Amino acid sequence: MRADLAQVTGAAPLEQTLIDADSISETIRQALHFGSVRPSRDERAAVDEILRGHVRLLLGDVRAATERQRHSFEAEQLLKRMERIEQHMVHPFGQGLLTADAEAHQRARDCQWLLAHHTARVGW
């Protein structure tokens, strides 16, 4: 399953997008590794931007699947979590090292959660 950069960044229609779970998992791993290494701010920002693309891609996929079951309690809880993730997406990448690490870590966890829901639905 592959997604090119235009698709990850939201330039391509969601219907045409294939999700590359391996690539997304590798980006998540890189972001979570930031706590044990000290990459440059540019490296952190680059991974954050890629994570943002993955999150947008996965949000669309998971939301579409969840909307079909909208009236269940589980679907309502999933939609609330996705709302929180969308609200977090508007926060800019942090200026300080601690803020940048926290933002990258939270975005990685959000992406991880979305990927888990996607792969549970479609298999991997």
C-alpha positions in Angstrom: 0.0 0.0 0.0 1.7 3.3 -1.1 0.9 7.0 -0.9 3.0 9.5 -2.7 3.9 12.9 -1.2 1.1 14.8 -3.0 -1.4 12.4 -1.5 0.1 12.5 2.0 0.0 16.3 2.1 -3.6 16.4 1.0 -3.1 17.5 -2.7 -4.8 14.4 -4.1 -8.4 13.3 -3.6 -8.9 11.0 -0.6 -10.6 8.4 -2.8 -7.5 7.8 -4.8 -5.2 7.6 -1.8 -3.7 4.3 -0.7 -2.3 4.3 2.8 1.2 3.0 3.2 1.1 1.6 6.8 4.8 0.7 6.8 5.8 4.3 5.9 3.5 5.8 8.5 4.8 3.4 11.1 8.4 4.4 10.3 7.5 8.1 10.7 5.8 7.4 14.0 8.9 5.5 15.2 11.2 8.4 14.2 9.0 10.9 16.1 8.8 8.8 19.2 12.6 8.3 19.1 13.1 12.1 19.5 13.0 11.7 23.3 16.2 9.7 23.3 18.2 11.6 20.7 18.5 15.3 20.0 17.8 16.0 16.3 17.9 19.5 14.9 14.8 21.7 15.0 14.6 21.3 11.2 14.6 17.5 11.5 11.9 17.7 14.0 9.9 20.1 11.9 10.3 17.9 8.8 9.0 14.8 10.7 6.2 16.9 12.2 5.1 18.0 8.7 5.1 14.4 7.4 3.1 13.3 10.5 0.6 16.0 9.8 0.1 14.6 6.3 -0.3 11.1 7.7 -2.8 12.3 10.3 -4.9 14.2 7.7 -4.9 11.1 5.4 -5.8 8.7 8.3 -8.4 11.1 9.8 -10.3 11.1 6.5 -10.2 7.4 6.2 -11.2 6.6 9.8 -13.8 9.3 9.9 -15.5 8.0 6.7 -15.6 4.5 8.2 -16.9 5.8 11.5 -19.6 8.0 10.1 -21.3 4.9 8.7 -21.9 3.7 12.2 -22.6 7.1 13.7 -25.3 6.1 16.1 -23.3 3.6 18.1 -21.6 4.6 21.4 -18.2 3.5 20.1 -18.6 5.6 17.0 -19.4 8.7 19.0 -16.3 8.1 21.2 -14.2 7.7 18.1 -15.6 10.9 16.6 -14.8 12.8 19.8 -11.2 11.6 19.8 -10.9 12.6 16.1 -12.3 16.1 16.9 -9.6 16.4 19.6 -6.9 15.3 17.1 -8.2 17.9 14.5 -8.1 20.6 17.2 -4.5 19.6 17.9 -3.6 19.8 14.2 -4.1 23.6 14.2 -1.3 24.1 16.8 1.9 25.3 15.2 5.1 23.3 15.7 6.6 24.4 19.0 9.5 26.9 19.2 11.3 25.5 22.2 12.9 22.0 22.4 10.5 20.7 25.0 7.4 22.1 23.2 8.6 20.7 19.9 9.3 17.2 21.5 5.9 17.2 23.2 4.1 18.2 19.9 5.9 15.6 17.8 5.2 13.0 20.5 1.5 13.8 20.7 1.1 13.9 17.0 2.9 10.5 16.7 0.5 9.0 19.3 -2.5 10.5 17.4 -1.2 9.0 14.2 -0.5 5.7 15.8 -4.1 5.6 17.2 -5.5 6.4 13.8 -3.3 3.9 12.0 -4.5 1.2 14.5 -8.1 1.9 13.7 -7.4 1.9 9.9 -5.5 -1.4 10.0 -8.1 -3.0 12.2 -10.7 -2.2 9.6 -8.8 -3.1 6.5 -6.3 -5.6 7.8 -2.6 -5.4 7.3 
